[in-house]
Amino acid sequence: MKILLLKPSSLGDVVQALPVLRRLKQHRPASEVWWWIDSALAPLLEGDPDLAGVVRFERRRWAAPRHWPEMWRSLRWMQAQRFDWVIDLQGLARSGAFAWLARGKLLVGLDEPREGARGFYDIIVPRASYYTHAVDWYLSVLRILGVPANGNLEWLPVRPFVAAQVRRQWPAPDGQWLALLPGARWPNKRWPAEQFASLVRLLDGAGDAPRFVILGGEDDREAGKTIARADPRRCLDLTGQTSLPEMVEWLRRCRLAVSNDTGSMHVAAALGTPVIALFGPTEPRRTGPYGQIGHVLQTPLPCVPCLRPRCHYEIPMECLRAISPEQVAAAVRQRWTRGP
């Protein structure tokens, strides 16, 4: 059996879809599974033991007409594979169109109304309720296909070479690191960097006090600098300096992560790293750290969750600003003392 999964972006969405891949290989071990993914995220999945390979979606490159022949060659390759199942876990017009053009024998997709992708599918999979977590919604696709969706799994297998490289380049004992993840795609999902810095100062102390690693992309460099200045001795600012596989292995070695609602938060949750998640305009029951929703901090304002990328409240960003560094520090101390 040949299967094509479509989940091109974003980082958090791709990570939350990984249990679908794991279950397919557990219960259909002879199947050949390919994953259609944005080229920027491809390093997360390249070399994955459960994948036959990745199909790169060159979203930015293919926006230019001169590169359309490349897109056509990619589509022709997918059609030549004669996939038995094509599973669209993105549910948007672009992914639905590519899934349909792959010409698989059966096309399954999510009941996502935003862009009308449902018109492409043979089978449409509804969300059980408004509050059903994204991971559980994705897994419900397998139940419709007769694939069991329960039991233990390893979301992100260790990459020994990358893990050894991380320890060699940044030597320090595992279990003493607290990851700070100050980034997020929406500006109003970012707890202020100054409050992250205050958190660092509040967690100063002797004995079992943590060391901090600040992880994020290029867009998070200024936030990283602001946080690291709070205590340069204990802060390692790696914003914009790690690859995706290196970021994964960093989070694997951390004892705890304090995070905004961002993709790396989902990575930490997938690894089983304890997370304290800071939520503002989004709904943690739908997209919070899977298995750790009880460790989300969120201010109960009348507008929360607004699900909007821009704040319209009378006090801008109050849903996040009202989460005090003292409140987060107390949550950190409680989880930190439980040990690695």
N, C-alpha and C positions, 0 to 999 in steps of 0.2 A: 504494500500500500504506500502511495506517495501523497504527502500532505503539505500544503502551503499555508503558513500562518502569516497574516498581515497585521502588523502592529508597528508602524514605522516610528512613532514618537508619542510622547516625550519620554525622557528617562524614567520617570516614575511610572508612567503607563506601561512601558516595556517591562519593567521589573515586576509589576503587578500581574502581567500576563504570563510570566515564566511558569507558574504552576500548571498551566495548560500544556505547555511543552513537556514538563516532567511527567504528568499523568499519561499523556499519549505514549511516551516511551516506556513507562512502567507497564502499561496494559496492552500496548501494541509494539513490543520490542523490535519486531522486524520491519516496522514502518520507517520510511525515509522522510524526514521532516525538514523543510526549508522555511526560512523566516525572511519576510520582506521588511526591510528596516531602513530608516534614514541613514545615509552613509556616515553622518556625524556620530551616530550611536553604534555603528557596526562593530567597533572594537570591544564592546561589552559582550557580544555574542560570538565573535569569530573564534573558532577553535573549541566551541562548546561541545562536550562529548555526546550530547543528545541531538545535535543538529548535523544534517548532511551538509549544510552550508547556509550562507546568508545571500539574499538577493538585495543588492544595494539600490535604494531609491535615492537618486541624486536630485533631490528636490530643488536646490538652488541652481545647480548646473543646468538642469533640464528646463528651467524657466526661459532660457535663451533659445530661440528657434534653431540656431545653428547646431545645437546639441540634440535636437529631436531624433535624428537617426539613431543615437545611442539608446534613447528611450524605446524606440521601435524594436531594436535588437533585443533589449531586455524582455519586452513583451513576447517577441517571437520565441525566445528561449523558454519562457514560462509555458507558453502554449505547447511547445514540443515535449515538455515533461509529462503531459497528460495526467495531471494530478487527480487523484480520486476524491480528495476533500480539499476544498479551499475555504479557510476560516478567516473571516474578516473581524478582528477584534477592535478595529478603530471606529468603524461605523460612520465614517464621513464620506462625502461624495467622491473625493479623490481615491480613497482606499476601495470604496465599493466599485468604482469604475475599473480600477486595476484588477480587482478580484474577478469581476465579470469577464474582462478581457483575457484573463488567464485560461478561460474555457475549461475549467475542471468539471468533473462529472457531477459534483454536488457542491453548491455554494451556500455557506451558512454565515449569518451575520447577526449583529446586535440590533435590537429594536431601539435605535437612536434616532429621534425624529428631526434633529437639527438641520440636516442637509439632504434628506430624502434618499439616503443610500439604501433604504429598505427595498426600494424598487428593483435592485439588482439581485436580491437573494432568493434562493429556493426555500430556505428555512430561516425564519426570523425568530430570534431568541429574546423574549421580554425580560426586563428587570423585575425580579419578584416583588419589590416594593421600592418606593422612593429612597429609602434608607439602606437598601441592600448595598453592601460594600462592593467596589469594583472587582476585587479578586473573586468574590463569590459569583458575581454576574458572569465573569469570563468562564469560570469553571462550569456554570450551568449549561454552556454550549456543549460540553462533553457529555453531560447526562442525556441530552437530546440525541446524541450520536451513539449512546449505549456504552460509553467509556466511564468506568468508576472515577469519582472525583474526590475521594477521601483517602486518609492515611498520611503517613509521614513522607516528607520529601526534602531534598536539599535544593534550595532555590538557586544558589550561586556557588557551585563547586570551587574549592580553593584552586588557585593557580600557583603551584609551588615556586616556579621561577620568578613570577612577579612578587610573591610574598617575600621571598629571599632577597630580592632586589630592594624592596622597600625597607626591610630591616637592615640591610647593609648600608643603604644610603642615609637612613635616619635611625641610627641605633638608639634604643632605649627599651626598657623592659615592657613587654605587653602587660595590659591590665592596669597601667597607671595613666593611660591617656583618656582624656575627655574630649570628644570631637565637638567642635562648634561649627554649625552649618548655617551661615547667615544669609545665604542667597535665596532667591525665589524668582519665578518668572514674572509675577505681578509685583509692582512696587508695594502695593498695600498688603502683601503677604509677608513682608520683611519686618521682623521685630527690629527696632532701631539699633544700629551698630553700637551707639553709645550705651545702650542698655546691656548689650552683650559685654561691653567693656566693664561696666559696673558689676556684672555677674562674676567676671574674672577676679576683680578686686575683692568681692565678698567671699570668694572661695579660697582666699589666701589662708595659709595656716601650716602648722608643722605636721610631721608624721605622714599621714595618708592623703595629703592634699594632692589634687590631680595636676598633671601637666596637660596643656591644651594644644590640640592641633586644629588649626582653622582650615577647613576645606571648602573649595568652591571654584568657580570658573573665572575667566578673565573679568567678567562684569562684577565680580565680588572683591576685586583687589583693594579698592578703597576701604570697604568695610573691614577686610582683613587687617589692613594697616591700623585702622582705628582701634580694633580690638587688641591687636598685639601690643600696641603702645601702653595698654593698661598694666602689663607685666612682661616685658621682653624676655625676662629670665625664664619664665615658665610657658611662654607662648611660641609655638612654631607655626608661622603663617605660610601655608602652602597654596593659597588661593592662586589659581591660574598656573600652577606648576606641576600638577599631576595628570596623568592619563586616566581614562575611565577605569581600566583594570587596576591601576595603582590606588585610585580612590576607594575602590571596593576592598582591596586588601588592607588599606589603612583603617577603614571602618570595622573590618573583621578583628583587628587587634585592639580596638578601643573598648574600654569598660562601660562607656556610656556616651550617648550623643544628645546634645541639645540642638534642636533643629526647627527651622521654619517649615511650612508646608512646601516641600521641595522634593525633587527627584532623589537626592541623596538620602533623605529621610526614609524613603521606601527601600533603598538599598540597605540601610542599617536595620530596618525591621525585618527584611528578608534574611539577613545574616543572623538574626537572633540577638543583635546588639541592643541592649536596653535603650529606649528613646524617651526623651521628654520633648513633646512636640508643641510648638507655639502656633495656635491657629487664630486667624482673624475672620476673613470674609468667606471661608469655605466650610464645608460640612464634614467633620471628621468621621461621622458614621458611614459616609460614602467613600471618602478618599483618605482617611487617616492612616496611621501606621498600623498595618494589619497585625492583629493579635495583641496590640498595645493601646487600644483606644482609651483605656482607663488612665493613661498617662499623658493625655492631651490637656493643655491649659488653654482656656478660651473665655473671654469676657462676655457675659450674657447681656449684651445690649439689644435694644428692640430691633435693630437692623441686621443682627447676626443670625444666620449667615446670609449675606446679601448675594453672594456668588458673582460679584462684579469686579472687574479688574481695576476699577478706580473708586476711591472712597467718596461718598456723597453725604457722609454724616456731618452734623453741625460742628463736631470737634474732629478734625481730620485724623484718621488712623487711630481713633481712641480704642477700638477693639483690640489692637495690639499694644499700644502705649500703656493701657491700663494693666497689662500684665507686668508686675513690678519685678525688678531684679531680685528683690528679697524673696518674692514668691517662688521664682524659679530656683534660687539658691536652696531654699528649703526642700524643694522637690529633688534637686540634685543630691543633697546630703542624705536624704532618705534612701535613694536608690544606690548611691555610691557605697554606703556602709554595708550593703548586702554582699559586697565583694565581687570579684570578677566572675 
